[in-house]
Amino acid sequence: MHWAGFTAIGGVTAAVTAVAVTGEEVRRYPVPVSVARERLATAPLPEPLAAFAGQQLVVIREDGALLWRMGDSEHRSEGRVTLEGEGASTNVTVRFDLADNALGESPIGATMMTKSMAESMFREHVDSVLGGRPFDMQRMGMALAQEMQANPKMLEEYADAIGDQFNSVSAIISEDVEDLDIHDSQPVPDGRAATRPHENSFRPMTDL
């Protein structure tokens, strides 16, 4: 599949071409490799993509690629961008692997939809940086919607994961309630006893 879009770079309208090669999309940007590399390496990650990294984010410069390592060793997500080209253009491929436990113990983090959403955000981040435009959540959402349409099981799996999480939370709440032994609780004192007037509290008024 071939398609062409147009984006403004430094006030100049330039073509950005994307082609699918052996299942992996390659995008060509009209900027030299050195410029593309520096822009990506120094650009801050947008929210909520940065939330996956927390305080643990490292950008590694490899030969012909950049690698983002997000999270600690037990919650490691990785984004990888390869950059190839000569002269004034750069061919770019993007990959993002979200850790199954990036959202903690929640089963939602391991679903295809959540992983696809994270990858779409990372792709949009790369495209916006190299395209010289702001990050656009709507573009990311459109890409995710197209993938969901092509793979309806993504939504099924996501719904099942939400159900599993709800059941897990309900079970925890039920266990906490059962652990409460209401028979051992102290009786609540009758508040009326504290406010009951003494028999001599009220005396008839007498003439002085």
C-alpha positions, 0 to 999 in steps of 0.5 A: 500500500502506498499513500502520500500526505503533506505536512509543514516543516519549517513553514515549507510544505513537504511530502511524507511517503509511507510504504508497507514493506514485509509487514513493516511500515517505512516512512520517508521524511525529507530531513537528513538522518543526523537531523532526524536522529537529533530531533527524536533523541531530544524531543520529550515524550507526550502524555500519557506515553510518558506515564509508562516511563515514570522516572525511568527513561533512557534514550540509547543511541545505536548505530542506525537506530534510537532505543527508548527504555521506559520503566524499571527492569521489572516493568520495561517497555521499549520503543525503537526507531531505525533511521536509514538514508542518504542525502536530504531524506531519511527512511524510518521504521518504528516499533514499540513493545509495551510491557505486560505489567506496564499498568501494574497487576491489571490484566488490561495492560497485557491486551492487544488493544492497550499494546496497540494504543501505546504503539500508536502513540509512539508512532504519532510521537515520531511522526509529529517530531519529524513532521514538525507539528504538534502531537495529535491524539486524534490521528493516533485514535484514527490509527487505532480505530482502523486496527480495531476494525481489521481485528475485532477480537481486540475489543473482545479481549479488552472487554474480557480484561475489564471484566476480570479486573472488576471481578478481582476488585469485587473479590478483594472487597468481599474478603475485606468485609468478611474479615470484619468481625462485627461481634467483637466490636464494642457496644456503642454507648447510648448517647441519650444517657449522657444528656439525660438531666439529673432529677434535681436539674430543674427546680421550680422558681420561687419568689426571692 
